[in-house]
């Protein structure tokens, strides 16, 4: 029965249910710009065959989806076209069960996975062709790389919930996203796309792919994309300033600078360039896959700015965007496969990555500061700073299938990470500037192995990994350094999958994920200790890796003559030694009292103070996802997903995940529903994507009531509301190989802000639909 194929591909059912890590065969039609209405080869696959397609991100070998570890989903380029997905964060927010996109006031988008949402993306790996793109200074994946509206270099995206440390190492603690790009074979010829949307958003993308030498199996793929916008105006009318921020700002005018306030503004043009050159095939003694990337992405945080006082702006407080985060990246990866025989091969993956991240002040802010007749002390010091780092990595893996019904992978990796140019993002604190330090570096080593064996309908696997980081001497600030102790982290994974029938499968797994401390975690206390003339604030902590331990059960079954697929995932997860913010007045009172006693005149002596450290308590969470995917007939298909994640314990335990960062569990909805409906014909497609989430568990403020939203301040009552979003897209092909799309996001006029980290500011939204149109063509 093949009727479920369209539904399972176009609506991207989970890999555990029948999703696919699909690799197009050479010579097949290009993914983008074709005339197949977004259906393509999947029409030839039934549910049983889709259960057997390969997933590339969960193990050292490509693994059949029915035996891959945990919950995984795949999205291909046709899905991005069907639903007019504009960016990676848009895809995760509207389509991925168990994932919610939050926002940071400066670094923009945050990935929340199964209840875990912190103030950066360091707990979720974002990879490109299997290469880790997360920064190790502090932020993980910068939000601008998630939000840039350029998707033409995506062939498919694999999203895996749960740890992935066995394969991917530090950082794959909550989940990981792997973006896979096209080749000259899978996307041949010329392709181009142009779009225009709300906020004066303009994008242009072009690509070329082709065969260079049939004799040597050589091909190339080239891509360039450019995006720019002005951003969208906030919801109108603007909320009353006093209502949002309290009496302290009552009567302060915002109109002089309202024209500078924009939502989802890029700040400056963003662009991506990608080149891929392949030589040889899986049957050649040696094959090489050379990939080169260069990109600049930027994004303004969607939060009103309160960094400058009324005095600094001559009595006029700004509610405007004062700058943006800009990241530039360069990566080169010459991946080499050496085939020793049909059953033995060695993979070498050397990678060089460079990151340059800066907070860039807006020109108008500098102009206004210059006009201030009597600037207060510190005026002109904008919230700017820079982070630079380089990664030199190499991984070697030996793979064999010599033993009957088994796969064995053994390997090692080494990484040298160099950090430079770090400066406080707050520029000046209490009269002491945090100067850029000398560069410093550390070394990471790892050894790993995993074995998989199949016995009839039962597949079992076991893996072990050991990671070691030698931090060396960290030059954290001019004249200030420390030498942390080296740290180790073992990881392990045990999994089993059993095929009950051709269309019924069950999987059980236990695995551990971990994350080493970021560079900024060591830097923080060193900076603040150096800022005081008296005794240091507190002893410097010894930081250890944080970890997560996950047990997950997955079940999938085809029903109603395979017209309906049901997928269920249930998980139990424990987080230990979680790295995050510690408010000493709440969870380390002895350090806070020590600081107050020795720094009585310091402003923080009368209130909150803290730093980064490990949590002293564990967090246990229980949850899961359940989805129904149905072939409705007549070209219609639909799916519906429900996700839940709930920590154990009292309300106070919700804040443990990042020590006393109340916006982690407390700002994540317990219940999340996502549904999709599509129609596909030969030259016409339409897609609807709906998302519903309950209100936040509670507000992140330590003083906010846990459940009684009537007692919350107005800004917190807004965040506590439930939210419903509806997106829609229609595409048609007026002539062969040309597609025109019209799309709309937030068609429900939702004004509820996303979960946010905004220093008790409210993330602003437009409250209006985001609409646009695009044209793409291939030749």
C-alpha positions as CSV (number, residue, x, y, z in Angstrom):
1,X,0.0,0.0,0.0
2,X,1.6,3.2,-1.2
3,X,-0.9,5.9,-0.3
4,X,0.9,7.0,2.9
5,X,4.1,7.9,1.0
6,X,3.0,11.4,0.0
7,X,1.8,12.2,3.4
8,X,4.8,10.8,5.2
9,X,7.2,12.9,3.1
10,X,5.4,16.1,2.5
11,X,4.3,16.3,6.2
12,X,7.6,14.9,7.4
13,X,6.4,12.3,9.8
14,X,9.1,11.4,12.4
15,X,11.8,9.1,11.4
16,X,10.8,6.8,14.2
17,X,7.4,6.6,12.5
18,X,8.3,6.6,8.9
19,X,10.3,9.7,8.2
20,X,13.3,9.4,6.0
21,X,17.0,10.3,5.8
22,X,16.6,10.3,2.1
23,X,19.5,10.4,-0.4
24,X,18.5,11.1,-3.9
25,X,20.1,8.8,-6.5
26,X,22.4,10.3,-9.1
27,X,20.6,11.9,-12.0
28,X,17.3,12.4,-10.3
29,X,15.4,15.6,-10.6
30,X,16.6,18.6,-8.6
31,X,14.9,19.1,-5.2
32,X,14.0,22.8,-5.9
33,X,12.1,24.2,-8.7
34,X,10.8,20.9,-10.2
35,X,7.4,20.3,-11.5
36,X,6.4,17.4,-9.3
37,X,4.3,19.5,-6.9
38,X,6.6,18.7,-4.0
39,X,5.9,14.9,-4.2
40,X,8.7,13.4,-6.2
41,X,10.1,10.0,-5.5
42,X,8.3,9.4,-2.2
43,X,5.2,8.4,-4.2
44,X,7.0,5.2,-5.0
45,X,7.6,4.3,-1.3
46,X,5.2,2.7,1.1
47,X,5.3,2.7,4.8
48,X,7.4,-0.4,5.1
49,X,10.0,1.1,2.7
50,X,10.0,4.4,4.5
51,X,10.8,2.6,7.7
52,X,14.0,1.3,6.0
53,X,15.4,4.6,4.7
54,X,18.7,5.9,6.1
55,X,19.3,8.4,8.9
56,X,22.8,9.8,8.8
57,X,23.1,11.8,12.1
58,X,22.3,9.3,14.9
59,X,25.3,6.9,14.4
60,X,28.6,6.4,12.8
61,X,26.9,4.4,10.0
62,X,23.8,5.5,8.1
63,X,21.0,3.7,10.0
64,X,17.6,2.6,9.0
65,X,15.0,4.9,10.6
66,X,13.3,1.9,12.3
67,X,16.6,1.1,14.2
68,X,18.0,4.6,14.7
69,X,18.3,5.7,18.3
70,X,15.6,7.9,19.8
71,X,13.2,10.3,18.2
72,X,14.3,11.9,14.9
73,X,12.6,13.8,12.1
74,X,13.8,14.8,8.6
75,X,12.7,17.8,6.5
76,X,13.7,18.0,2.8
77,X,13.8,20.9,0.4
78,X,10.3,20.1,-0.9
79,X,8.9,20.6,2.6
80,X,10.6,24.0,2.8
81,X,8.9,25.0,-0.4
82,X,5.5,23.4,0.5
83,X,5.2,25.5,3.7
84,X,7.3,28.5,2.5
85,X,9.7,28.0,5.4
86,X,11.9,31.1,5.6
87,X,14.6,30.1,8.0
88,X,15.9,27.3,10.2
89,X,14.2,28.7,13.4
90,X,10.9,28.9,11.4
91,X,11.2,25.3,10.5
92,X,11.8,24.2,14.1
93,X,9.1,26.4,15.5
94,X,6.3,25.5,13.1
95,X,7.1,21.8,12.4
96,X,9.3,20.1,15.0
97,X,7.5,18.4,17.9
98,X,9.0,18.9,21.3
99,X,10.9,22.1,20.2
100,X,10.0,25.7,21.0
101,X,11.9,28.8,19.8
102,X,12.6,31.5,22.4
103,X,14.4,34.8,22.2
104,X,17.3,36.6,23.8
105,X,17.3,40.4,24.0
106,X,20.7,40.6,22.2
107,X,21.5,37.3,20.5
108,X,17.9,36.7,19.2
109,X,16.8,33.1,18.6
110,X,17.0,30.3,21.2
111,X,16.3,26.6,20.7
112,X,14.2,25.0,23.5
113,X,14.1,21.2,23.5
114,X,11.7,19.1,25.7
115,X,11.4,21.8,28.3
116,X,15.0,23.0,28.3
117,X,15.4,26.6,27.3
118,X,18.4,28.6,28.6
119,X,19.8,32.0,27.6
120,X,22.0,30.6,24.8
121,X,22.1,27.6,22.5
122,X,24.9,25.8,24.1
123,X,22.8,22.7,25.1
124,X,21.7,22.0,21.5
125,X,24.2,21.4,18.7
126,X,23.7,23.0,15.3
127,X,25.7,21.2,12.7
128,X,26.2,21.6,9.0
129,X,27.0,18.4,7.1
130,X,28.0,16.8,10.4
131,X,30.4,19.6,11.4
132,X,29.7,21.4,14.7
133,X,29.0,25.1,14.2
134,X,28.5,26.0,17.9
135,X,30.8,28.6,19.5
136,X,32.6,27.6,22.6
137,X,33.1,31.1,24.0
138,X,29.6,31.3,25.4
139,X,26.6,31.4,23.1
140,X,26.5,28.1,21.3
141,X,24.8,28.7,18.0
142,X,24.3,32.5,17.5
143,X,20.6,33.2,16.9
144,X,21.3,35.1,13.7
145,X,22.5,31.9,12.0
146,X,19.1,30.4,12.8
147,X,17.0,33.3,11.8
148,X,18.6,34.4,8.5
149,X,15.9,34.0,5.8
150,X,18.1,32.0,3.4
151,X,17.3,28.3,2.8
152,X,18.3,27.6,-0.7
153,X,21.5,25.7,0.4
154,X,19.4,23.2,2.3
155,X,18.8,19.7,0.9
156,X,17.5,18.3,4.1
157,X,17.5,18.8,7.9
158,X,17.7,16.1,10.5
159,X,16.5,16.9,14.0
160,X,17.2,14.5,16.8
161,X,15.8,15.0,20.3
162,X,18.0,13.7,23.2
163,X,21.7,13.4,23.7
164,X,24.1,12.6,20.8
165,X,27.4,12.6,22.7
166,X,28.6,9.2,21.4
167,X,28.9,10.6,17.9
168,X,29.1,14.4,18.3
169,X,30.7,15.0,21.7
170,X,30.3,18.0,24.0
171,X,27.2,20.1,23.6
172,X,24.8,17.4,22.2
173,X,23.0,17.3,25.6
174,X,19.4,18.2,24.8
175,X,19.4,17.5,21.1
176,X,21.0,18.3,17.8
177,X,20.2,19.7,14.4
178,X,22.1,18.6,11.3
179,X,21.7,20.7,8.1
180,X,22.7,18.7,5.0
181,X,23.5,20.5,1.7
182,X,23.1,19.5,-1.9
183,X,25.7,18.2,-4.3
184,X,26.1,18.7,-8.0
185,X,24.3,15.4,-8.6
186,X,21.3,15.9,-6.3
187,X,20.7,19.5,-7.5
188,X,22.0,19.8,-11.1
189,X,21.8,22.9,-13.3
190,X,21.0,26.5,-12.5
191,X,18.5,27.5,-9.8
192,X,17.4,30.9,-8.5
193,X,14.9,32.4,-6.1
194,X,13.9,35.9,-5.2
195,X,11.4,36.9,-2.5
196,X,9.9,40.0,-0.9
197,X,8.1,40.1,2.4
198,X,7.0,42.2,5.4
199,X,9.5,44.5,6.9
200,X,10.9,45.3,3.4
201,X,12.6,41.8,3.6
202,X,14.4,41.1,0.3
203,X,16.2,37.9,-0.5
204,X,18.1,36.6,-3.6
205,X,19.5,33.1,-3.9
206,X,21.3,31.3,-6.8
207,X,23.0,28.0,-7.2
208,X,24.7,25.8,-9.8
209,X,25.4,22.1,-9.7
210,X,26.9,19.8,-12.2
211,X,29.1,16.9,-13.1
212,X,32.7,17.8,-13.7
213,X,34.0,14.4,-14.8
214,X,31.9,11.3,-15.3
215,X,35.1,9.2,-15.5
216,X,36.3,10.4,-12.1
217,X,32.9,10.8,-10.5
218,X,33.6,14.5,-9.9
219,X,30.9,17.1,-9.3
220,X,30.5,20.5,-7.8
221,X,27.8,22.7,-6.2
222,X,28.0,26.4,-5.8
223,X,25.5,28.6,-3.8
224,X,25.2,32.3,-2.9
225,X,22.4,33.9,-0.9
226,X,21.8,37.6,0.2
227,X,19.1,39.0,2.5
228,X,18.4,42.4,3.9
229,X,15.4,44.1,5.6
230,X,14.3,47.1,7.6
231,X,12.4,45.1,10.2
232,X,8.7,45.4,11.1
233,X,7.1,48.0,13.3
234,X,6.0,46.9,16.8
235,X,2.4,46.1,17.5
236,X,0.3,49.3,17.4
237,X,-0.7,51.0,19.6
238,X,2.4,50.5,21.7
239,X,1.8,49.2,25.2
240,X,1.8,51.9,27.9
241,X,5.4,52.3,29.1
242,X,4.3,52.6,32.7
243,X,2.2,49.5,32.5
244,X,5.0,47.5,31.1
245,X,7.9,48.7,33.1
246,X,6.4,50.1,36.3
247,X,6.3,53.6,37.9
248,X,10.0,54.2,37.4
249,X,9.4,55.0,33.7
250,X,6.0,56.6,34.0
251,X,5.7,59.7,31.8
252,X,8.8,59.0,29.8
253,X,8.3,59.8,26.2
254,X,9.1,57.2,23.6
255,X,7.8,58.9,20.4
256,X,11.1,60.7,19.4
257,X,12.8,57.3,18.8
258,X,9.9,55.1,18.0
259,X,10.9,55.2,14.3
260,X,14.0,53.4,15.2
261,X,12.2,50.4,16.8
262,X,11.9,47.4,14.6
263,X,11.0,43.8,15.1
264,X,13.0,41.0,13.4
265,X,15.4,43.5,11.8
266,X,18.7,42.1,10.5
267,X,20.7,45.2,11.3
268,X,22.8,44.9,8.2
269,X,22.8,42.6,5.1
270,X,23.3,38.9,5.6
271,X,24.8,36.6,3.1
272,X,26.0,33.0,2.7
273,X,28.4,31.4,0.2
274,X,28.9,27.7,-0.2
275,X,31.1,25.6,-2.5
276,X,31.2,21.8,-2.6
277,X,33.6,19.7,-4.7
278,X,33.5,15.9,-4.7
279,X,35.8,13.4,-6.3
280,X,35.4,9.7,-6.4
281,X,32.5,7.5,-5.3
282,X,31.8,4.8,-2.6
283,X,33.3,2.3,-5.0
284,X,36.6,4.3,-5.5
285,X,39.7,3.6,-3.4
286,X,39.6,7.2,-2.2
287,X,36.9,9.8,-2.4
288,X,37.1,13.4,-1.3
289,X,34.3,15.8,-0.3
290,X,35.7,19.4,0.0
291,X,33.3,21.9,1.5
292,X,33.9,25.7,1.9
293,X,31.6,28.1,3.7
294,X,31.7,31.8,4.3
295,X,28.8,33.7,5.9
296,X,27.8,36.9,7.5
297,X,24.5,36.9,9.5
298,X,23.1,39.6,11.8
299,X,20.0,40.1,13.9
300,X,18.7,42.7,16.3
301,X,17.3,41.5,19.6
302,X,13.6,42.1,19.8
303,X,13.7,43.9,23.1
304,X,13.2,47.6,24.0
305,X,16.5,49.1,25.2
306,X,17.0,50.6,28.6
307,X,20.7,50.7,28.6
308,X,20.8,54.5,28.3
309,X,19.2,56.8,30.9
310,X,17.1,59.8,30.2
311,X,20.1,62.0,31.2
312,X,22.2,60.4,28.5
313,X,19.6,61.1,25.9
314,X,18.8,64.6,27.2
315,X,15.7,63.6,29.0
316,X,14.3,61.3,26.4
317,X,14.3,57.6,27.1
318,X,14.8,55.3,24.1
319,X,12.5,52.4,23.4
320,X,14.5,51.6,20.3
321,X,16.9,49.1,18.9
322,X,20.4,50.3,19.7
323,X,22.4,47.7,17.9
324,X,22.6,44.2,16.6
325,X,24.7,41.0,16.8
326,X,26.8,40.2,13.7
327,X,28.6,36.9,13.2
328,X,31.0,36.1,10.4
329,X,32.1,32.5,9.9
330,X,34.5,30.6,7.7
331,X,34.7,26.9,7.5
332,X,36.7,24.5,5.3
333,X,36.3,20.7,5.5
334,X,38.1,18.3,3.2
335,X,36.4,15.0,4.2
336,X,38.3,12.0,2.9
337,X,37.1,8.3,2.8
338,X,39.7,5.6,2.2
339,X,38.2,2.3,1.2
340,X,40.5,-0.5,2.3
341,X,38.2,-3.1,1.0
342,X,34.4,-3.6,0.5
343,X,34.1,-4.2,4.2
344,X,36.7,-1.9,5.7
345,X,37.2,1.8,5.4
346,X,38.7,4.8,7.2
347,X,37.1,8.3,7.3
348,X,39.2,11.4,8.0
349,X,37.4,14.7,8.7
350,X,39.8,17.6,9.3
351,X,38.0,20.9,9.8
352,X,39.0,24.5,10.3
353,X,36.4,27.0,11.5
354,X,36.7,30.6,12.4
355,X,34.0,32.7,14.2
356,X,33.9,36.5,14.6
357,X,31.0,37.8,16.7
358,X,30.3,41.3,17.7
359,X,27.6,43.5,19.2
360,X,27.4,46.4,16.8
361,X,25.9,49.7,18.0
362,X,23.4,51.5,15.7
363,X,24.7,54.6,14.0
364,X,21.8,56.7,15.2
365,X,22.7,55.9,18.8
366,X,26.2,57.2,18.4
367,X,24.8,60.4,16.9
368,X,22.3,60.9,19.7
369,X,25.0,60.3,22.3
370,X,27.2,62.9,20.7
371,X,24.3,65.4,20.8
372,X,23.9,65.0,24.6
373,X,24.9,68.3,26.2
374,X,25.6,66.9,29.7
375,X,26.2,63.1,29.4
376,X,26.4,61.3,32.7
377,X,29.5,59.3,33.6
378,X,29.8,56.4,31.3
379,X,27.9,58.0,28.5
380,X,29.2,57.0,25.1
381,X,30.0,53.5,26.4
382,X,27.7,51.3,24.4
383,X,26.8,47.6,25.0
384,X,29.4,46.4,22.5
385,X,31.9,43.6,22.6
386,X,33.6,41.0,20.5
387,X,34.2,37.3,20.6
388,X,36.6,35.6,18.3
389,X,37.5,31.9,18.2
390,X,39.1,29.3,15.9
391,X,38.5,25.6,15.9
392,X,41.1,23.2,14.4
393,X,39.5,19.7,14.5
394,X,40.3,16.3,13.1
395,X,38.4,13.1,13.4
396,X,39.4,9.6,12.2
397,X,37.0,6.7,12.2
398,X,37.6,3.1,11.2
399,X,34.4,1.3,10.1
400,X,34.0,-2.4,9.3
401,X,31.1,-4.7,8.4
402,X,33.3,-7.8,8.2
403,X,31.5,-9.6,11.0
404,X,28.1,-11.2,10.0
405,X,25.1,-8.9,10.6
406,X,27.2,-6.3,12.4
407,X,28.7,-2.8,12.1
408,X,31.6,-1.6,14.2
409,X,33.1,1.9,14.3
410,X,36.2,2.9,16.3
411,X,37.7,6.3,16.2
412,X,39.4,9.3,17.8
413,X,39.3,13.0,17.5
414,X,41.4,16.0,18.5
415,X,40.5,19.7,18.7
416,X,42.5,22.8,19.3
417,X,40.3,25.8,20.2
418,X,41.7,29.3,20.3
419,X,39.8,32.3,21.8
420,X,40.7,36.0,21.3
421,X,39.3,39.5,21.6
422,X,36.8,38.7,24.4
423,X,35.5,41.8,26.0
424,X,32.6,42.4,28.4
425,X,29.3,42.9,26.4
426,X,28.5,45.6,28.9
427,X,31.6,47.7,28.2
428,X,32.0,49.4,31.6
429,X,31.0,48.3,35.0
430,X,31.2,50.6,38.0
431,X,34.0,52.6,36.4
432,X,36.2,49.6,35.6
433,X,36.6,48.7,31.9
434,X,37.1,45.0,31.0
435,X,39.9,45.1,28.5
436,X,40.3,42.6,25.7
437,X,42.6,39.9,27.0
438,X,45.4,38.1,25.4
439,X,44.3,35.1,23.3
440,X,44.3,31.7,25.0
441,X,43.5,28.2,23.8
442,X,42.8,24.7,25.0
443,X,42.9,21.1,23.7
444,X,40.2,18.5,23.5
445,X,40.8,14.8,22.9
446,X,38.3,12.0,22.5
447,X,38.1,8.2,21.8
448,X,35.0,6.4,20.9
449,X,33.5,3.2,19.5
450,X,30.1,1.6,18.9
451,X,28.9,-1.8,17.7
452,X,25.6,-2.7,16.2
453,X,24.3,-6.3,15.6
454,X,21.1,-7.6,14.0
455,X,19.5,-10.9,15.0
456,X,16.5,-11.5,12.7
457,X,14.0,-8.7,13.7
458,X,16.0,-7.5,16.7
459,X,18.8,-4.9,16.4
460,X,21.0,-4.0,19.4
461,X,23.8,-1.4,19.7
462,X,26.2,-0.3,22.4
463,X,28.7,2.6,22.4
464,X,31.3,4.2,24.6
465,X,33.1,7.5,24.4
466,X,35.7,9.2,26.6
467,X,36.4,13.0,26.3
468,X,39.3,14.9,27.9
469,X,39.8,18.7,27.9
470,X,43.1,20.3,29.0
471,X,42.3,24.0,29.5
472,X,46.0,24.9,30.0
473,X,46.6,28.5,31.2
474,X,43.7,30.8,30.4
475,X,44.7,34.4,29.9
476,X,41.4,35.8,30.8
477,X,42.3,39.5,31.2
478,X,45.4,41.6,30.9
479,X,47.5,40.5,33.9
480,X,45.0,37.9,35.0
481,X,45.1,34.2,34.3
482,X,44.2,30.9,35.8
483,X,45.0,27.2,35.1
484,X,41.9,25.0,35.6
485,X,42.3,21.4,36.2
486,X,41.8,19.1,33.2
487,X,38.3,17.6,33.0
488,X,37.1,14.2,31.7
489,X,33.7,12.9,30.7
490,X,32.7,9.4,29.8
491,X,29.6,8.8,27.7
492,X,27.7,5.7,26.8
493,X,24.7,4.5,24.8
494,X,22.7,1.2,24.8
495,X,19.8,0.8,22.4
496,X,17.6,-1.9,21.0
497,X,14.9,-2.0,18.2
498,X,12.5,-4.7,17.4
499,X,10.4,-5.0,14.2
500,X,7.1,-6.4,15.4
501,X,5.8,-6.5,11.8
502,X,6.5,-4.7,8.5
503,X,4.6,-1.6,9.7
504,X,5.0,-1.9,13.5
505,X,8.3,-1.1,15.4
506,X,9.4,-0.5,18.9
507,X,12.7,1.1,20.2
508,X,14.3,1.5,23.6
509,X,17.4,3.4,24.4
510,X,19.5,4.7,27.3
511,X,22.2,7.3,26.6
512,X,24.2,10.1,28.2
513,X,25.1,13.5,26.9
514,X,27.5,16.1,28.3
515,X,28.9,19.6,27.9
516,X,32.2,21.0,28.9
517,X,32.2,24.6,30.4
518,X,32.4,27.5,28.0
519,X,35.3,29.9,28.0
520,X,33.1,32.7,29.3
521,X,32.2,30.7,32.4
522,X,35.9,30.9,33.5
523,X,36.2,34.5,32.4
524,X,33.2,35.9,34.3
525,X,34.4,35.8,37.9
526,X,38.0,36.7,36.9
527,X,36.7,39.9,35.5
528,X,34.5,40.9,38.4
529,X,37.1,40.0,41.0
530,X,39.5,42.3,39.2
531,X,37.0,45.1,39.3
532,X,37.1,45.6,43.0
533,X,39.8,47.3,45.1
534,X,38.9,45.3,48.2
535,X,38.8,41.6,48.6
536,X,37.6,39.5,45.6
537,X,33.9,38.7,45.5
538,X,34.2,35.0,46.1
539,X,36.5,32.1,45.5
540,X,36.7,31.0,41.9
541,X,34.6,27.8,41.4
542,X,35.9,24.5,40.0
543,X,33.7,23.8,36.9
544,X,32.9,20.3,35.8
545,X,31.0,19.0,32.7
546,X,27.2,19.0,33.0
547,X,25.4,15.8,31.8
548,X,22.0,14.5,30.9
549,X,20.8,10.9,31.2
550,X,18.0,9.8,29.0
551,X,15.8,6.7,28.8
552,X,13.4,6.7,25.9
553,X,10.8,4.4,24.5
554,X,9.5,4.8,20.9
555,X,6.7,3.0,19.2
556,X,5.3,3.3,15.7
557,X,2.4,1.5,14.0
558,X,0.6,1.7,10.6
559,X,-3.2,1.6,10.9
560,X,-6.2,1.7,8.5
561,X,-4.4,-0.1,5.6
562,X,-1.4,2.2,6.2
563,X,-3.5,5.4,5.7
564,X,-2.7,6.4,9.3
565,X,0.6,6.2,11.1
566,X,0.8,6.6,14.9
567,X,4.0,7.5,16.6
568,X,4.6,7.6,20.4
569,X,7.7,8.6,22.3
570,X,8.0,8.6,26.1
571,X,11.2,9.8,27.9
572,X,12.6,10.2,31.3
573,X,15.7,12.5,31.6
574,X,17.9,13.5,34.5
575,X,20.2,16.6,34.4
576,X,23.3,16.6,36.6
577,X,25.8,19.4,37.4
578,X,24.0,21.8,35.1
579,X,26.1,24.7,34.0
580,X,24.4,28.1,34.3
581,X,23.9,31.2,36.4
582,X,24.1,31.1,40.2
583,X,22.4,33.9,42.1
584,X,24.4,33.9,45.3
585,X,21.8,35.7,47.4
586,X,19.4,32.8,46.7
587,X,21.5,29.6,46.4
588,X,25.0,30.6,47.7
589,X,24.2,32.9,50.6
590,X,27.6,32.4,52.2
591,X,29.4,33.8,49.1
592,X,26.9,36.7,48.9
593,X,27.4,37.6,52.6
594,X,31.2,37.4,52.1
595,X,30.9,39.8,49.2
596,X,28.7,42.3,51.1
597,X,31.0,42.2,54.1
598,X,34.1,43.1,52.1
599,X,32.4,45.4,49.6
600,X,29.8,47.3,51.6
601,X,29.8,50.3,49.3
602,X,29.3,48.3,46.2
603,X,25.8,48.7,44.6
604,X,25.3,44.9,44.6
605,X,25.7,44.8,48.4
606,X,22.1,45.6,48.8
607,X,20.7,43.1,46.3
608,X,21.3,40.3,43.8
609,X,24.7,39.1,42.6
610,X,26.1,35.9,41.0
611,X,28.1,34.1,38.4
612,X,28.3,30.9,36.3
613,X,28.8,27.6,38.1
614,X,27.5,24.1,38.4
615,X,24.2,23.3,40.0
616,X,24.3,21.3,43.2
617,X,21.0,19.6,42.6
618,X,19.6,17.3,39.9
619,X,16.5,17.8,37.8
620,X,14.3,14.9,36.7
621,X,11.9,15.3,33.8
622,X,9.2,13.2,32.3
623,X,7.5,13.8,29.0
624,X,6.9,12.6,25.4
625,X,5.5,13.2,22.0
626,X,2.5,11.5,20.2
627,X,1.7,12.1,16.6
628,X,-0.9,10.9,14.1
629,X,-0.1,11.2,10.4
630,X,-3.0,10.5,7.9
631,X,-3.5,10.2,4.2
632,X,-6.8,12.0,3.7
633,X,-7.1,11.1,0.0
634,X,-7.5,13.3,-3.0
635,X,-4.1,14.8,-2.6
636,X,-4.7,15.9,1.0
637,X,-2.6,14.9,3.9
638,X,-2.4,15.9,7.6
639,X,-0.6,15.3,10.8
640,X,-1.1,16.3,14.5
641,X,1.5,16.3,17.3
642,X,1.2,16.8,21.0
643,X,4.3,17.3,23.2
644,X,4.6,17.5,26.9
645,X,7.5,18.0,29.2
646,X,7.2,18.3,33.0
647,X,9.9,18.4,35.7
648,X,9.4,16.6,39.0
649,X,9.4,18.3,42.4
650,X,8.1,21.5,43.8
651,X,7.9,24.8,42.0
652,X,11.2,25.9,43.4
653,X,12.9,22.9,41.7
654,X,12.0,24.3,38.3
655,X,14.8,26.8,38.6
656,X,17.6,24.3,39.3
657,X,18.4,23.5,35.7
658,X,20.6,26.5,35.4
659,X,21.0,26.9,39.1
660,X,18.8,29.9,39.8
661,X,17.9,30.9,36.3
662,X,14.1,31.0,36.8
663,X,13.5,31.5,33.1
664,X,14.5,28.0,32.2
665,X,11.7,25.6,33.1
666,X,9.5,28.4,34.2
667,X,9.4,30.0,30.8
668,X,8.7,26.8,28.8
669,X,5.1,25.7,28.2
670,X,4.2,22.2,29.5
671,X,1.9,21.5,26.6
672,X,2.7,22.1,22.9
673,X,0.5,21.1,19.9
674,X,1.5,21.3,16.3
675,X,-0.5,20.3,13.2
676,X,-0.2,20.5,9.5
677,X,-2.5,20.1,6.5
678,X,-1.4,20.0,2.9
679,X,-2.7,19.6,-0.6
680,X,-0.4,18.6,-3.5
681,X,-1.1,18.3,-7.2
682,X,1.2,18.3,-10.2
683,X,1.5,22.1,-10.5
684,X,-0.2,23.4,-7.3
685,X,0.5,22.9,-3.6
686,X,-0.9,24.4,-0.4
687,X,0.2,24.0,3.2
688,X,-1.1,25.1,6.6
689,X,1.0,24.9,9.8
690,X,-0.6,25.5,13.2
691,X,1.0,25.8,16.6
692,X,-0.6,26.1,20.0
693,X,1.2,26.4,23.3
694,X,-0.1,26.9,26.8
695,X,1.1,29.8,28.9
696,X,4.4,29.7,30.7
697,X,4.6,27.6,33.9
698,X,5.4,30.9,35.7
699,X,7.4,34.0,35.2
700,X,11.1,33.8,35.6
701,X,11.1,36.5,38.3
702,X,12.0,35.1,41.8
703,X,9.3,37.3,43.3
704,X,6.5,36.4,40.8
705,X,3.7,34.1,42.0
706,X,4.0,30.6,40.7
707,X,0.5,30.1,39.4
708,X,-1.8,33.0,40.1
709,X,-1.4,35.1,36.9
710,X,-3.8,37.8,38.2
711,X,-1.1,38.8,40.7
712,X,1.6,39.1,38.0
713,X,2.7,42.4,36.5
714,X,1.1,43.2,33.2
715,X,4.1,42.2,31.1
716,X,4.2,38.8,32.9
717,X,0.4,38.2,32.5
718,X,1.0,38.6,28.7
719,X,3.7,36.0,28.7
720,X,1.5,33.7,30.7
721,X,-1.2,33.5,28.1
722,X,-1.7,30.7,25.7
723,X,-0.7,31.3,22.1
724,X,-2.0,30.1,18.7
725,X,-0.2,30.7,15.4
726,X,-1.3,29.8,11.9
727,X,0.9,29.9,8.9
728,X,-0.1,29.3,5.3
729,X,1.5,29.0,1.9
730,X,0.3,28.5,-1.7
731,X,2.5,27.6,-4.6
732,X,1.8,27.1,-8.3
733,X,3.7,26.5,-11.5
734,X,2.6,28.8,-14.3
735,X,5.2,27.4,-16.7
736,X,7.5,24.4,-16.5
737,X,10.3,24.7,-13.9
738,X,9.0,28.0,-12.6
739,X,7.2,28.2,-9.2
740,X,5.4,31.2,-7.6
741,X,4.6,31.2,-3.9
742,X,2.5,33.4,-1.7
743,X,2.8,33.0,2.1
744,X,1.6,34.3,5.4
745,X,2.9,33.8,8.9
746,X,1.0,34.6,12.1
747,X,-2.3,34.8,10.4
748,X,-4.0,34.7,13.8
749,X,-2.5,38.1,14.8
750,X,-0.9,36.6,17.8
751,X,0.6,39.2,20.2
752,X,1.9,36.8,22.9
753,X,5.7,37.1,23.1
754,X,7.9,34.0,22.9
755,X,9.7,32.7,25.9
756,X,12.4,35.2,26.5
757,X,15.6,36.3,28.3
758,X,15.4,40.0,28.3
759,X,16.7,41.2,31.7
760,X,13.0,41.6,32.8
761,X,12.2,43.4,29.6
762,X,9.4,42.3,27.4
763,X,10.2,40.9,24.0
764,X,8.2,42.9,21.5
765,X,6.3,41.5,18.6
766,X,4.4,42.9,15.6
767,X,1.1,41.3,16.4
768,X,0.5,41.3,12.7
769,X,0.9,38.8,9.9
770,X,4.2,38.4,8.1
771,X,3.3,38.1,4.4
772,X,5.3,37.8,1.2
773,X,5.8,36.2,-2.2
774,X,8.6,34.4,-4.0
775,X,9.5,33.2,-7.4
776,X,11.9,30.4,-8.1
777,X,13.1,28.8,-11.3
778,X,15.5,26.1,-12.4
779,X,17.2,25.3,-15.7
